[in-house]
Amino acid sequence: MIHGPSLYNNLYEIPPYLNICTERNPMSLTRFRSQGHQLIPTDKFTIENAQRVTYDQKLCPYCDQQTTGNETHILLQYPVTKHIANDLVATLTTLLTHSHQPTWSSLKLYQLTSIMLSDPPTTLPTGKKIHQTWFHATLPHILTYIAALETYLYNTPHALQPP
């Protein structure tokens, strides 16, 4: 029941700052952030040959290369879903520029993943008002992206299956 659709039948608790966007349910984003989404290969509990499969052994089942199927891969590198992030990346690139932060292309993959999962840039000045402004500007776009990604992966039978 952990991955159920209701807040009442799972163990995830939504952080208060993710509730500022009331148009979309942030539960899927919470699952991505907490490494508990069934669509991410590294988040699945797997046992093969009576042994638990380690994180680095959980390869993306669709890609030809031997790539770990983690959040960074699914959000930024996965060839089947990479196009879904285009609108979000354009929005985040603009917001980073307008807030005088490092450019999108200068950030490392883990930083990009973090921002795509609604963390403010680490270089953003601290302050409740500044961070709230960042969340109000980014969260609707991020939740829209996560919903589109999730819908695409659920509705595309070949997405996470071997070719």
MIMIFI-677701 format. One line per field, with one value per atom (N, C-alpha, C): atom name; x, z, y; residue in three letters. Coordinates in nm, 3 decimals, padded with zeros to 5 digits. Each point is the difference from the previous one (the first is absolute). Layout:
N
atom: c(CA/...)
px: c(X/...)
pz: c(Z/...)
py: c(Y/...)
type: c(Ala/...)
This chain:
163
atom: c(N/CA/C/N/CA/C/N/CA/C/N/CA/C/N/CA/C/N/CA/C/N/CA/C/N/CA/C/N/CA/C/N/CA/C/N/CA/C/N/CA/C/N/CA/C/N/CA/C/N/CA/C/N/CA/C/N/CA/C/N/CA/C/N/CA/C/N/CA/C/N/CA/C/N/CA/C/N/CA/C/N/CA/C/N/CA/C/N/CA/C/N/CA/C/N/CA/C/N/CA/C/N/CA/C/N/CA/C/N/CA/C/N/CA/C/N/CA/C/N/CA/C/N/CA/C/N/CA/C/N/CA/C/N/CA/C/N/CA/C/N/CA/C/N/CA/C/N/CA/C/N/CA/C/N/CA/C/N/CA/C/N/CA/C/N/CA/C/N/CA/C/N/CA/C/N/CA/C/N/CA/C/N/CA/C/N/CA/C/N/CA/C/N/CA/C/N/CA/C/N/CA/C/N/CA/C/N/CA/C/N/CA/C/N/CA/C/N/CA/C/N/CA/C/N/CA/C/N/CA/C/N/CA/C/N/CA/C/N/CA/C/N/CA/C/N/CA/C/N/CA/C/N/CA/C/N/CA/C/N/CA/C/N/CA/C/N/CA/C/N/CA/C/N/CA/C/N/CA/C/N/CA/C/N/CA/C/N/CA/C/N/CA/C/N/CA/C/N/CA/C/N/CA/C/N/CA/C/N/CA/C/N/CA/C/N/CA/C/N/CA/C/N/CA/C/N/CA/C/N/CA/C/N/CA/C/N/CA/C/N/CA/C/N/CA/C/N/CA/C/N/CA/C/N/CA/C/N/CA/C/N/CA/C/N/CA/C/N/CA/C/N/CA/C/N/CA/C/N/CA/C/N/CA/C/N/CA/C/N/CA/C/N/CA/C/N/CA/C/N/CA/C/N/CA/C/N/CA/C/N/CA/C/N/CA/C/N/CA/C/N/CA/C/N/CA/C/N/CA/C/N/CA/C/N/CA/C/N/CA/C/N/CA/C/N/CA/C/N/CA/C/N/CA/C/N/CA/C/N/CA/C/N/CA/C/N/CA/C/N/CA/C/N/CA/C/N/CA/C/N/CA/C/N/CA/C/N/CA/C/N/CA/C/N/CA/C/N/CA/C/N/CA/C/N/CA/C/N/CA/C/N/CA/C/N/CA/C/N/CA/C/N/CA/C/N/CA/C/N/CA/C/N/CA/C/N/CA/C/N/CA/C/N/CA/C/N/CA/C/N/CA/C/N/CA/C/N/CA/C/N/CA/C/N/CA/C/N/CA/C)
px: c(00.080/-00.080/00.085/00.130/00.085/-00.019/-00.015/-00.010/-00.143/-00.093/-00.140/-00.025/-00.112/-00.028/-00.045/-00.038/-00.054/00.105/-00.014/00.090/-00.024/-00.117/-00.035/00.051/00.038/00.044/00.145/00.082/00.143/00.079/00.129/00.085/00.063/-00.028/00.060/-00.075/00.074/-00.060/00.054/-00.089/00.041/00.055/00.121/00.054/-00.091/-00.015/-00.092/00.029/00.126/00.029/-00.043/-00.024/-00.049/-00.151/-00.065/-00.145/-00.040/00.097/-00.035/-00.066/00.020/-00.061/-00.121/-00.119/-00.119/-00.061/00.052/-00.057/00.032/00.111/00.044/00.037/-00.019/00.036/00.152/00.071/00.145/00.046/-00.092/00.038/00.103/-00.017/00.097/00.137/00.005/00.127/00.063/-00.080/00.051/00.060/-00.063/00.053/00.133/00.009/00.127/00.109/-00.034/00.097/00.048/-00.088/00.035/00.050/00.025/00.044/-00.096/-00.126/-00.101/-00.103/00.040/-00.094/00.022/-00.108/00.012/00.044/-00.001/00.045/00.151/00.070/00.145/00.064/00.078/00.056/00.078/00.074/00.080/-00.087/-00.125/-00.088/-00.077/00.005/-00.073/00.079/-00.071/00.062/00.006/00.120/00.015/00.093/-00.035/00.083/00.019/00.124/00.032/00.096/-00.024/00.083/00.016/-00.110/-00.005/00.089/00.042/00.078/-00.064/00.008/-00.054/00.090/-00.061/00.074/00.043/00.128/00.052/-00.038/00.013/-00.039/00.066/00.131/00.072/-00.029/-00.064/-00.037/-00.138/-00.072/-00.134/00.012/00.025/00.024/-00.132/00.007/-00.117/-00.035/-00.120/-00.035/-00.023/-00.004/-00.028/00.124/00.093/00.119/00.096/00.071/00.098/00.126/00.034/00.120/-00.027/00.104/-00.010/-00.011/-00.116/-00.022/-00.090/00.037/-00.085/-00.129/-00.113/-00.131/-00.046/00.072/-00.036/-00.078/-00.031/-00.076/00.070/00.129/00.076/-00.014/00.011/-00.011/-00.140/-00.103/-00.137/-00.038/00.043/-00.038/00.078/00.128/00.086/00.063/00.016/00.077/-00.078/-00.108/-00.078/-00.053/00.043/-00.037/-00.150/-00.074/-00.144/-00.077/00.049/-00.074/00.070/00.116/00.078/-00.078/-00.080/-00.075/-00.107/-00.047/-00.106/00.050/00.130/00.058/00.028/-00.017/00.038/-00.064/-00.131/-00.067/00.050/00.016/00.049/00.143/00.084/00.139/00.005/-00.083/-00.005/-00.044/-00.099/-00.049/00.107/00.062/00.103/00.123/00.035/00.112/-00.027/-00.120/-00.038/-00.001/-00.056/-00.005/00.139/00.087/00.137/00.069/-00.021/00.059/-00.055/-00.132/-00.063/00.034/00.033/00.034/00.151/00.075/00.146/00.070/-00.046/00.059/00.087/00.080/00.078/-00.093/00.051/-00.082/-00.030/-00.108/-00.042/00.112/00.064/00.104/00.127/00.017/00.121/-00.017/-00.121/-00.026/00.030/00.035/00.027/-00.132/00.003/-00.122/-00.076/00.072/-00.069/-00.067/00.059/-00.061/-00.125/00.007/-00.115/-00.115/00.032/-00.102/-00.064/00.082/-00.050/-00.096/00.037/-00.087/-00.128/00.010/-00.120/-00.093/00.052/-00.083/-00.036/00.006/-00.050/00.091/00.124/00.092/00.049/00.007/00.056/00.149/00.056/00.145/00.076/00.109/00.078/00.060/00.015/00.057/-00.105/-00.126/-00.106/00.016/-00.001/00.016/-00.105/00.041/-00.094/-00.098/-00.113/-00.105/-00.134/-00.091/-00.131/-00.072/00.007/-00.071/00.058/00.132/00.065/-00.035/00.005/-00.031/-00.148/-00.088/-00.143/-00.025/00.068/-00.014/00.046/00.112/00.051/-00.103/-00.054/-00.098/-00.126/-00.049/-00.119/00.025/00.122/00.032/00.024/00.054/00.040/-00.096/-00.061/-00.078/-00.113/-00.079/-00.104/00.059/00.112/00.064/00.057/00.060/00.058/-00.109/-00.110/-00.109/-00.066/-00.010/-00.054/00.092/00.130/00.098/-00.005/-00.001/-00.002/-00.126/-00.113/-00.126/00.009/00.058/00.014/00.096/00.109/00.097/-00.063/-00.068/-00.064/-00.107/-00.081/-00.103/00.063/00.106/00.066/00.056/00.067/00.060/-00.105/-00.110/-00.108/-00.072/-00.013/-00.079/00.084/00.128/00.086/00.054/-00.061/00.039/00.149/00.059/00.140/00.098/-00.049/00.088/00.105/-00.040/00.096/00.015/-00.029/00.017/00.112/00.069/00.105/-00.057/00.075/-00.050/-00.018)
pz: c(00.000/00.000/00.000/00.005/00.006/-00.124/-00.116/-00.124/-00.042/00.095/-00.032/-00.032/-00.066/-00.044/00.111/00.115/00.105/00.104/00.059/00.108/00.125/00.012/00.120/00.002/-00.114/00.000/-00.044/00.030/-00.026/00.108/-00.003/00.105/-00.034/-00.116/-00.041/00.059/00.051/00.050/-00.084/-00.051/-00.089/00.082/-00.034/00.071/-00.023/00.102/-00.012/-00.119/-00.035/-00.110/-00.135/-00.009/-00.126/-00.013/00.105/-00.004/-00.045/-00.032/-00.040/-00.138/-00.078/-00.133/00.011/00.006/00.023/-00.128/-00.116/-00.126/-00.025/00.052/-00.025/00.131/00.002/00.116/-00.001/00.106/00.003/00.041/00.011/00.049/-00.093/-00.129/-00.092/00.015/00.013/00.022/00.130/00.103/00.129/-00.015/-00.079/-00.023/-00.076/-00.101/-00.073/00.095/00.082/00.091/00.107/00.043/00.109/-00.050/-00.129/-00.062/00.032/-00.026/00.026/-00.110/-00.123/-00.112/-00.079/-00.024/-00.067/-00.145/-00.059/-00.138/-00.013/00.110/-00.002/00.035/-00.090/00.025/00.131/00.039/00.124/00.124/-00.014/00.116/00.026/-00.094/00.016/00.086/00.086/00.080/-00.087/-00.025/-00.084/00.064/-00.020/00.048/-00.117/-00.031/-00.104/00.057/-00.031/00.049/00.151/00.070/00.146/00.062/-00.079/00.054/-00.042/00.090/-00.030/-00.103/-00.101/-00.105/00.054/-00.015/00.050/-00.094/00.051/-00.074/-00.137/-00.006/-00.127/-00.097/00.047/-00.087/-00.064/00.043/-00.052/-00.125/-00.110/-00.126/-00.067/-00.079/-00.077/-00.096/00.009/-00.083/-00.147/-00.036/-00.138/-00.078/00.067/-00.068/-00.038/-00.109/-00.044/00.085/00.047/00.081/00.141/00.072/00.136/00.097/00.001/00.080/00.118/00.118/00.117/-00.023/00.024/-00.025/00.117/00.032/00.114/-00.046/00.096/-00.031/-00.102/00.016/-00.095/-00.141/-00.014/-00.132/-00.058/00.081/-00.050/-00.030/00.082/-00.020/-00.111/-00.015/-00.089/-00.116/00.012/-00.101/-00.075/00.054/-00.058/-00.137/-00.109/-00.134/-00.028/00.063/-00.026/00.064/00.111/00.071/00.004/-00.057/00.005/-00.055/-00.104/-00.064/00.090/00.098/00.088/00.088/00.028/00.088/-00.071/-00.130/-00.075/00.054/00.025/00.050/00.139/00.086/00.135/-00.004/-00.081/-00.010/-00.050/-00.097/-00.051/00.111/00.076/00.111/00.107/00.040/00.104/-00.047/-00.127/-00.056/00.011/-00.036/00.009/00.144/00.090/00.141/00.062/-00.037/00.050/-00.048/-00.125/-00.057/00.069/00.015/00.061/00.148/00.066/00.143/00.022/-00.108/00.005/00.061/-00.041/00.043/-00.112/00.030/-00.108/-00.112/-00.121/-00.114/00.008/-00.065/-00.002/-00.053/-00.106/-00.064/00.084/00.098/00.084/00.122/00.025/00.117/-00.027/00.104/-00.010/00.001/-00.045/-00.011/00.133/00.110/00.128/00.040/-00.039/00.029/-00.086/-00.126/-00.089/00.052/00.040/00.053/00.124/00.087/00.123/-00.030/-00.093/-00.036/-00.066/-00.084/-00.065/00.100/00.115/00.104/00.107/-00.035/00.076/00.109/00.005/00.093/-00.061/00.080/-00.055/-00.026/-00.089/-00.024/00.130/00.019/00.123/00.009/-00.112/00.000/00.024/00.007/00.027/00.144/00.021/00.137/00.093/00.124/00.096/00.044/00.034/00.045/-00.039/00.094/-00.022/-00.118/-00.010/-00.107/-00.138/-00.009/-00.127/-00.042/00.093/-00.033/-00.035/00.071/-00.034/-00.140/-00.034/-00.135/-00.105/00.029/-00.092/-00.014/00.112/-00.005/-00.076/00.023/-00.070/-00.151/-00.039/-00.142/-00.067/00.074/-00.063/00.023/00.116/00.036/-00.098/-00.047/-00.098/-00.125/-00.048/-00.119/00.031/00.117/00.039/00.017/00.066/00.020/-00.132/-00.092/-00.133/-00.073/00.009/-00.063/00.060/00.133/00.066/-00.039/-00.005/-00.041/-00.144/-00.089/-00.141/-00.012/00.072/-00.002/00.050/00.111/00.059/-00.094/-00.057/-00.095/-00.119/-00.053/-00.116/00.033/00.115/00.037/00.029/00.062/00.028/-00.128/-00.094/-00.121/-00.116/00.016/-00.106/00.044/-00.047/00.049/-00.021/-00.104/-00.029/00.076/00.068/00.058/00.095/00.091/00.093/-00.017/-00.119/-00.031/-00.100/00.002/-00.100/-00.141/-00.099/-00.138/-00.058)
py: c(-00.121/00.121/00.127/-00.013/00.118/00.087/-00.061/00.077/00.027/-00.007/00.025/00.145/00.030/00.137/00.094/-00.052/00.084/00.036/00.116/00.040/-00.085/-00.058/-00.073/-00.144/-00.055/-00.139/-00.014/00.099/-00.016/00.073/-00.013/00.052/00.135/00.055/00.125/00.118/00.095/00.123/00.114/00.081/00.108/00.116/00.046/00.117/00.122/00.085/00.114/00.091/00.021/00.091/-00.055/-00.131/-00.056/00.016/00.041/00.020/00.140/00.085/00.137/00.004/-00.102/-00.008/-00.092/00.057/-00.080/-00.057/00.039/-00.050/-00.147/-00.046/-00.138/-00.068/-00.130/-00.079/-00.026/00.035/-00.018/-00.140/-00.097/-00.133/-00.066/00.008/-00.063/00.063/00.132/00.068/-00.047/-00.016/-00.048/-00.139/-00.085/-00.135/00.005/00.086/00.015/00.050/00.099/00.060/-00.098/-00.088/-00.092/-00.136/-00.009/-00.125/-00.113/00.025/-00.100/-00.010/00.024/-00.006/-00.128/-00.072/-00.130/00.011/00.119/00.016/00.017/00.018/00.016/-00.134/-00.058/-00.133/-00.011/00.104/-00.010/00.008/00.042/00.010/-00.128/-00.094/-00.125/-00.099/-00.067/-00.106/-00.125/-00.050/-00.119/-00.101/-00.126/-00.111/-00.095/-00.029/-00.097/-00.103/-00.125/-00.110/00.005/00.026/00.003/00.108/00.099/00.111/00.131/00.097/00.132/00.068/00.059/00.069/00.136/00.032/00.127/00.115/00.121/00.120/00.006/-00.020/00.012/-00.114/-00.106/-00.111/00.020/00.102/00.025/00.088/-00.066/00.069/00.038/00.103/00.043/-00.114/-00.055/-00.115/00.032/00.128/00.035/00.041/00.063/00.052/-00.112/00.020/-00.098/00.005/00.120/00.011/-00.053/-00.027/-00.051/00.118/00.065/00.119/-00.032/00.047/-00.016/00.078/-00.063/00.063/00.083/00.107/00.084/00.125/00.089/00.120/00.088/00.018/00.083/-00.054/-00.130/-00.063/00.020/-00.029/00.009/00.146/00.094/00.141/00.069/-00.034/00.079/-00.076/-00.130/-00.073/-00.106/-00.046/-00.108/00.043/-00.064/00.049/00.000/-00.088/-00.011/00.116/00.055/00.105/00.135/00.008/00.124/00.119/-00.022/00.108/00.061/-00.075/00.048/00.115/00.001/00.102/00.132/00.007/00.122/00.127/00.000/00.120/00.038/-00.099/00.027/00.054/-00.059/00.046/00.145/00.034/00.138/00.096/-00.038/00.084/00.017/-00.111/00.006/00.079/-00.014/00.076/00.150/00.039/00.141/00.049/-00.079/00.041/00.009/-00.092/00.008/00.128/00.034/00.122/00.124/00.006/00.118/00.015/-00.109/00.008/00.006/00.021/00.016/-00.122/-00.115/-00.127/-00.056/-00.102/-00.062/-00.049/00.000/-00.043/-00.149/-00.039/-00.140/-00.090/00.044/-00.082/-00.012/00.088/-00.007/-00.091/-00.044/-00.083/-00.147/-00.072/-00.144/-00.076/-00.126/-00.079/-00.009/-00.021/-00.013/00.132/00.114/00.130/00.021/-00.040/00.011/-00.087/-00.121/-00.090/00.059/00.053/00.061/00.115/00.086/00.113/-00.049/-00.103/-00.055/-00.067/-00.039/-00.060/00.103/00.126/00.115/00.054/-00.041/00.064/00.131/00.106/00.124/-00.017/00.079/-00.008/00.026/-00.068/00.017/00.140/00.068/00.134/00.109/-00.039/00.097/00.049/00.131/00.050/-00.059/-00.026/-00.057/00.107/-00.043/00.092/-00.057/00.000/-00.060/00.064/00.131/00.071/-00.034/-00.007/-00.033/-00.141/-00.094/-00.139/-00.017/00.070/-00.007/00.054/00.107/00.055/-00.101/-00.069/-00.103/-00.113/-00.046/-00.110/00.042/00.120/00.047/00.009/00.034/00.013/-00.135/-00.096/-00.127/-00.115/-00.007/-00.119/-00.035/00.096/-00.039/-00.067/00.050/-00.059/-00.138/-00.015/-00.128/-00.105/00.035/-00.095/-00.039/00.095/-00.030/-00.098/00.025/-00.089/-00.140/-00.010/-00.131/-00.077/00.069/-00.065/-00.050/00.081/-00.041/-00.118/00.004/-00.110/-00.129/00.011/-00.117/-00.057/00.085/-00.044/-00.070/00.060/-00.059/-00.138/-00.012/-00.128/-00.107/00.039/-00.096/-00.042/00.091/-00.028/-00.052/-00.009/-00.051/-00.135/-00.108/-00.132/-00.033/00.054/-00.033/00.088/00.104/00.102/-00.060/-00.083/-00.057/-00.151/-00.047/-00.142/-00.016/-00.111/-00.023/00.002/00.052/00.005/-00.138)
type: c(Met/Met/Met/Ile/Ile/Ile/His/His/His/Gly/Gly/Gly/Pro/Pro/Pro/Ser/Ser/Ser/Leu/Leu/Leu/Tyr/Tyr/Tyr/Asn/Asn/Asn/Asn/Asn/Asn/Leu/Leu/Leu/Tyr/Tyr/Tyr/Glu/Glu/Glu/Ile/Ile/Ile/Pro/Pro/Pro/Pro/Pro/Pro/Tyr/Tyr/Tyr/Leu/Leu/Leu/Asn/Asn/Asn/Ile/Ile/Ile/Cys/Cys/Cys/Thr/Thr/Thr/Glu/Glu/Glu/Arg/Arg/Arg/Asn/Asn/Asn/Pro/Pro/Pro/Met/Met/Met/Ser/Ser/Ser/Leu/Leu/Leu/Thr/Thr/Thr/Arg/Arg/Arg/Phe/Phe/Phe/Arg/Arg/Arg/Ser/Ser/Ser/Gln/Gln/Gln/Gly/Gly/Gly/His/His/His/Gln/Gln/Gln/Leu/Leu/Leu/Ile/Ile/Ile/Pro/Pro/Pro/Thr/Thr/Thr/Asp/Asp/Asp/Lys/Lys/Lys/Phe/Phe/Phe/Thr/Thr/Thr/Ile/Ile/Ile/Glu/Glu/Glu/Asn/Asn/Asn/Ala/Ala/Ala/Gln/Gln/Gln/Arg/Arg/Arg/Val/Val/Val/Thr/Thr/Thr/Tyr/Tyr/Tyr/Asp/Asp/Asp/Gln/Gln/Gln/Lys/Lys/Lys/Leu/Leu/Leu/Cys/Cys/Cys/Pro/Pro/Pro/Tyr/Tyr/Tyr/Cys/Cys/Cys/Asp/Asp/Asp/Gln/Gln/Gln/Gln/Gln/Gln/Thr/Thr/Thr/Thr/Thr/Thr/Gly/Gly/Gly/Asn/Asn/Asn/Glu/Glu/Glu/Thr/Thr/Thr/His/His/His/Ile/Ile/Ile/Leu/Leu/Leu/Leu/Leu/Leu/Gln/Gln/Gln/Tyr/Tyr/Tyr/Pro/Pro/Pro/Val/Val/Val/Thr/Thr/Thr/Lys/Lys/Lys/His/His/His/Ile/Ile/Ile/Ala/Ala/Ala/Asn/Asn/Asn/Asp/Asp/Asp/Leu/Leu/Leu/Val/Val/Val/Ala/Ala/Ala/Thr/Thr/Thr/Leu/Leu/Leu/Thr/Thr/Thr/Thr/Thr/Thr/Leu/Leu/Leu/Leu/Leu/Leu/Thr/Thr/Thr/His/His/His/Ser/Ser/Ser/His/His/His/Gln/Gln/Gln/Pro/Pro/Pro/Thr/Thr/Thr/Trp/Trp/Trp/Ser/Ser/Ser/Ser/Ser/Ser/Leu/Leu/Leu/Lys/Lys/Lys/Leu/Leu/Leu/Tyr/Tyr/Tyr/Gln/Gln/Gln/Leu/Leu/Leu/Thr/Thr/Thr/Ser/Ser/Ser/Ile/Ile/Ile/Met/Met/Met/Leu/Leu/Leu/Ser/Ser/Ser/Asp/Asp/Asp/Pro/Pro/Pro/Pro/Pro/Pro/Thr/Thr/Thr/Thr/Thr/Thr/Leu/Leu/Leu/Pro/Pro/Pro/Thr/Thr/Thr/Gly/Gly/Gly/Lys/Lys/Lys/Lys/Lys/Lys/Ile/Ile/Ile/His/His/His/Gln/Gln/Gln/Thr/Thr/Thr/Trp/Trp/Trp/Phe/Phe/Phe/His/His/His/Ala/Ala/Ala/Thr/Thr/Thr/Leu/Leu/Leu/Pro/Pro/Pro/His/His/His/Ile/Ile/Ile/Leu/Leu/Leu/Thr/Thr/Thr/Tyr/Tyr/Tyr/Ile/Ile/Ile/Ala/Ala/Ala/Ala/Ala/Ala/Leu/Leu/Leu/Glu/Glu/Glu/Thr/Thr/Thr/Tyr/Tyr/Tyr/Leu/Leu/Leu/Tyr/Tyr/Tyr/Asn/Asn/Asn/Thr/Thr/Thr/Pro/Pro/Pro/His/His/His/Ala/Ala/Ala/Leu/Leu/Leu/Gln/Gln/Gln/Pro/Pro/Pro/Pro/Pro/Pro)
